[in-house]
Amino acid sequence: MNQETKYTEDNIRSLDWKEHIRMRPGMYIGKLGDGSTADDGIYVLLKEVIDNSIDEYVMGAGKTIEISVQNQRVIVRDYGRGIPLGKVVEVVSKMNTGGKYDSRAFKKTVGLNGVGTKAVNALSSSFKVESTRDGKSKSAEFEQGNLINVEELEETSRKRGTKVTFIPDESIFKNFKYRNEYIEKMLKNYVYLNPGLTILFNGEKFYSENGLKDLLEDSISQDDQLYPIIHLKGVDIEVALTHSKSQYSEEYHSFVNGQNTSQGGTHLAAYRESLVRTIREFYGKNYEASDVRKSVVTAISVKVMEPIFESQTKTKLGSTDMGGNLPTVRTYINDFLKTQLDNYLHKNPEAAEKLQRKILQAERERKELSGIRKLAKDRAKKSNLHNKKLRDCRIHLGDSKKERYLESTLFITEGDSASGSITKSRDVSTQAVFSLKGKPLNSYGLTKKIVYENEEFNLLQAALNIEESIEDLRYNNIVIATDADVDGMHIRLLLITFFLQFFPELIKENHLYILQTPLFRVRNKKETIYCYNEMERQQAMSQLSGKIETTRFKGLGEISPDEFKHFIGENIRLDPVMLDKDMSIEELLSFYMGKNTPDRQEFIIANLKVELDLIEE
């Protein structure tokens, strides 16, 4: 007979602000991570601090923000109004304390709930805030949220503003490392949304004059633009728009009050709907929505009074109203496009003609593909996708999907042995496995038709749920898990080619990764060390004593499920797949997958020689 668990006053416990944040960090910053993915917690900490500096700029105070990230130490210095000196400690350590509750001081800001800097403070091993205003300054230092030192008011000649220095706590963020590529993308978005603002990051200047137009110029090459970027601005709304000549899918960049809403929300849904309605009315044709939006590359930014987001990390807008006496978000965006986009198309008949030809081309292609799509869907059902190719995770069952989406991962593996090991060792709540059968087809230069005709591509597309757009992408992280040999590298390249060719926004939006797995296991009777390269192997051998056994893993299938738990759990190592900012997608595909050229041969020799030598040992 089971004993009933006692539930008394002794079970009731009150946590102070920092204890709760440290015990439940996911409630405040989403997932933790080590910095290998763009939405890992260390970037949320940085963003929370920068957001406060951005809000100062929005309120007309301070045109420059200086940011330094060296190893694990982060410094953010703005030249805004400075935190009121009598409240320096409270603002960073007392929940529900901040100036943004007073709408006279802050309007349409990013951070509204008074939590951000408190979370940074509580989750940092070292945190210091310094405020300067009216010729005086005050600072406070904390460790893991505990106040350890306060410097009282002192006279100073420094310029006004706020300086925050912090080091994320390594006991919470295991083996973390900041990646400049992710920080630079974040900072670019800040300057696109705040023309005239200067951000200095480790000495490099980020600045924009043309707002979202600059964002699109950076996202799509001029040669790939079907027509010159349409740039529309109004009160509390800005839109930039073009269509790609080569891209198949839709690409959206959406923002609310300067926050990148990577998961969209009410404003993006309204924009997609209004875009179709406006274009239909302009041409007087009831075009299919998918034909109108096919290949669109666009950005929208709105400013909303007291926005409601669906999570603390503010990646999805839930508000339906603009605030104040303004209409709903949907009505506001629709009225703006109906006037501004319609006017633009009337004044620019050449762009209007190119857009209409693009829509008609999409219509023809859709009709040509309709029969193939039906056959492909029937084939997917017959293949029993969810039992044979895809071993799904539980995140897609029940009500936890929204809350845990950021943690969801799909491993794409080769062969039964590798997929079997990962399947047995994965976290079934958040990690799914898709098993490839042999090498994928080289899709370079092929049309979207091949995605439906090729069983592997069709089933992979179905598993990811990206047939129409990536808005309903089922997994936040797509991880290619192949052997670290020549065949494994070739499979990686073929899969990356597939995504670049048909779904480049998955890469642009930082969803695609390569799984690092150990090449060696070095152990003695007491300790086992897994090594990812020759240097780590040498270090492990010098570190261990006694009789040492070294194993060289020739493939993922040789790693037991018990061992795999170490590599796809808390200690997972991921390499993000990123686009070269100096090369277009077409240039990248042509270089890697086109006909062999002397340039490519030299690149392969220079970049793969060391790794290939290691593989052949």
C-alpha positions, -999 to +999 in steps of 0.1 A: +000+000+000+014+034-010+020+059+018+004+093+013+029+121+009+026+146+038+017+181+027+020+206+056+031+241+063+067+228+062+063+221+025+055+258+017+085+278+008+089+314-003+118+321-027+133+356-030+136+372-065+170+359-073+164+323-060+134+320-082+152+332-113+181+309-107+159+279-100+136+285-130+157+304-155+137+292-185+107+312-173+127+344-177+151+338-206+138+308-225+164+280-229+199+280-215+224+266-240+261+272-245+259+300-272+259+277-302+224+287-312+211+322-316+183+319-290+205+306-262+202+323-229+235+342-230+223+362-260+190+369-242+210+384-213+229+406-236+197+417-254+179+425-221+207+450-212+209+465-248+171+469-248+173+494-220+199+514-239+177+513-270+148+526-251+169+555-240+176+563-277+140+559-286+131+585-259+156+609-275+185+604-251+219+591-263+228+584-299+257+559-293+259+525-275+292+509-269+294+471-265+324+450-256+324+412-255+357+397-246+357+360-238+329+358-212+328+394-200+302+417-214+301+455-211+273+477-224+276+515-221+250+540-233+248+578-231+212+581-222+197+598-191+212+574-166+193+555-140+181+579-112+209+577-087+188+569-057+173+538-074+204+522-090+203+492-067+165+487-068+163+489-106+185+458-110+176+438-080+139+445-070+113+428-091+086+450-107+107+481-103+115+503-133+108+535-151+088+518-178+057+515-156+054+553-159+042+560-195+054+596-191+090+585-191+088+556-217+064+551-246+063+521-269+094+505-254+107+470-256+111+461-220+080+467-200+078+442-171+108+453-149+123+418-151+151+420-177+181+433-159+171+415-127+173+382-146+208+392-160+219+401-125+206+369-109+221+347-137+256+363-136+285+353-115+295+390-116+273+420-123+280+457-120+258+487-128+271+523-130+249+553-135+261+589-143+239+620-144+240+656-134+278+654-128+275+626-102+277+588-104+268+557-084+276+521-088+266+487-073+282+452-076+265+419-073+274+382-074+246+358-084+222+385-075+236+392-041+247+428-034+283+428-024+293+465-028+278+499-033+298+530-042+280+560-029+275+593-049+307+609-062+314+638-084+325+629-119+333+645-153+321+615-172+293+618-197+258+608-185+245+573-191+245+538-178+272+511-179+265+475-172+292+448-169+284+412-164+297+376-167+271+349-172+272+323-144+291+292-157+273+270-132+241+277-152+254+283-187+278+253-191+309+258-212+294+288-229+309+309-256+296+341-273+296+339-311+302+373-328+280+363-358+249+361-336+257+393-318+264+411-351+230+400-365+213+412-334+230+446-336+222+450-372+186+446-365+188+473-337+203+499-361+179+490-390+150+497-366+166+528-352+181+548-381+206+573-368+217+552-339+254+542-337+264+509-321+301+502-316+308+465-310+344+456-301+353+487-321+333+479-352+306+504-362+270+495-369+248+522-384+218+525-408+202+555-426+174+537-445+160+514-418+142+482-431+153+490-467+189+484-455+178+452-438+165+438-471+195+451-491+216+430-467+193+400-470+188+397-507+214+407-534+204+434-559+207+409-588+182+386-571+156+414-565+127+411-589+120+448-586+137+476-565+128+473-528+095+490-520+101+511-488+070+524-470+069+544-438+040+557-417+033+566-381+043+535-360+047+513-390+074+506-416+075+481-444+102+469-469+092+446-497+105+428-528+103+393-545+132+371-551+140+358-586+154+325-574+140+318-539+110+295-537+097+302-502+085+332-483+109+352-461+097+375-433+114+397-408+090+411-382+095+435-353+075+451-325+089+481-307+123+471-319+120+435-308+127+408-334+095+387-332+111+356-348+079+336-342+057+363-357+023+370-340-008+390-347+011+418-366+027+393-390-005+374-396-023+407-403+005+418-427+005+386-447-033+388-450-033+425-459-005+421-485-026+395-504-058+416-501-041+448-514-025+431-544-057+413-553-076+446-553-049+464-573-049+439-601-087+431-598-079+394-597-086+369-570-052+353-570-043+325-547-027+338-515+003+314-519+009+326-555+010+363-543+034+355-515+056+330-532+093+342-532+084+373-512+112+388-491+099+414-467+101+431-434+076+449-412+080+469-380+052+482-358+051+502-326+024+492-301+014+508-268+021+483-240+025+452-262+015+418-249+040+390-259+034+353-256+066+347-236+092+365-215+116+364-245+092+384-266+094+364-298+057+364-306+032+392-303-001+384-288-016+420-288-046+426-310-047+464-304-023+492-313-031+509-280-045+543-272-073+554-295-059+535-325-077+506-342-068+470-340-034+458-353-051+441-382-071+471-393-041+495-388-018+474-410-045+468-437-054+505-440-017+514-443-010+489-470-042+496-489-032+532-492+006+531-494+013+499-514-015+506-538-002+541-544+033+527-550+022+502-576+001+529-594+032+552-596+056+524-605+040+504-634+072+486-643+075+471-608+037+463-609+041+445-642+070+424-629+051+415-598+021+403-618+043+382-641+058+366-610+023+358-596+012+343-629+044+322-630+038+310-595+002+301-605+014+280-634+040+262-613+015+255-586-009+239-611+019+218-626+029+206-592-006+200-579-008+164-592+028+157-581+020+170-546-010+148-543+010+117-553+037+128-529+013+131-500-002+097-508+033+082-509+041+099-475+011+083-460+019+048-474+055+052-461+040+056-427+063+086-421+059+089-383+068+052-378+096+045-403+115+077-412+106+100-383+107+092-346+090+122-333+092+139-299+064+145-273+066+183-276+041+181-304+015+164-281-006+183-256-003+219-246+035+222-241+043+230-277+044+268-274+064+269-242+090+243-253+093+251-290+127+267-286+141+234-272+127+212-301+154+195-322+153+172-352+184+151-358+189+141-395+210+109-394+224+084-419+219+047-416+200+025-391+228+021-366+234+058-361+197+067-360+191+038-336+218+050-312+205+086-312+169+074-309+177+053-278+197+081-261+177+112-270+154+132-248+120+120-261+103+151-249+122+175-272+144+155-296+132+138-328+152+117-353+148+115-391+167+086-407+181+090-442+184+061-466+217+064-484+231+096-499+206+124-508+202+136-543+224+166-554+196+191-559+218+219-572+201+236-602+169+214-599+134+228-595+110+225-566+093+196-585+122+173-573+112+179-537+080+160-543+093+134-567+123+125-545+111+103-516+138+114-491+132+152-498+095+149-498+094+130-464+119+154-449+099+184-460+068+168-445+086+160-412+096+197-409+062+210-421+077+236-444+059+230-476+043+265-477+065+285-454+087+281-424+062+298-401+049+265-390+083+248-387+080+219-363+115+220-349+135+251-339+168+233-344+176+211-374+208+191-367+227+172-394+243+142-376+266+123-400+299+104-396+331+125-395+345+109-427+345+118-464+311+102-470+296+119-440+309+153-451+295+147-486+260+139-471+263+171-450+270+191-482+241+175-501+217+183-473+230+219-470+225+222-508+189+211-504+182+237-478+200+264-496+183+256-529+147+254-516+145+267-480+174+293-475+155+311-448+160+281-425+197+289-427+192+327-426+171+324-395+197+301-378+178+269-376+204+246-393+234+230-374+260+203-377+264+179-347+299+176-335+306+141-322+339+129-306+365+113-327+383+096-298+376+081-264+405+082-240+401+064-206+417+047-177+401+027-149+388+058-132+380+084-159+368+087-195+374+117-217+358+122-251+379+142-276+367+160-307+401+165-324+437+155-322+447+183-298+421+173-273+433+137-276+469+147-268+457+167-238+436+139-225+465+114-227+487+138-208+460+144-182+453+107-174+476+084-156+481+047-155+471+023-182+454+044-209+431+030-236+424+051-267+395+043-291+390+059-325+353+061-335+349+054-372+312+063-373+282+073-352+270+037-352+300+027-331+290+051-303+267+033-278+234+048-268+247+053-232+277+073-246+255+092-270+236+107-240+267+128-233+268+143-268+232+152-275+222+163-240+236+190-218+270+188-234+259+189-270+282+207-294+267+223-324+283+242-353+258+266-369+255+266-407+258+303-417+257+321-450+289+339-462+279+375-461+302+382-491+286+356-514+250+352-527+232+319-523+236+312-560+274+319-558+277+296-528+258+268-546+278+272-578+311+272-559+304+241-538+281+220-561+288+233-596+315+219-620+349+214-604+371+245-607+407+252-597+394+276-571+373+250-554+401+224-556+424+249-538+397+256-512+391+219-505+429+212-502+434+242-479+404+236-456+399+199-455+435+185-456+440+185-418+406+169-411+410+143-439+444+134-426+429+128-392+401+107-407+426+085-425+446+077-394 
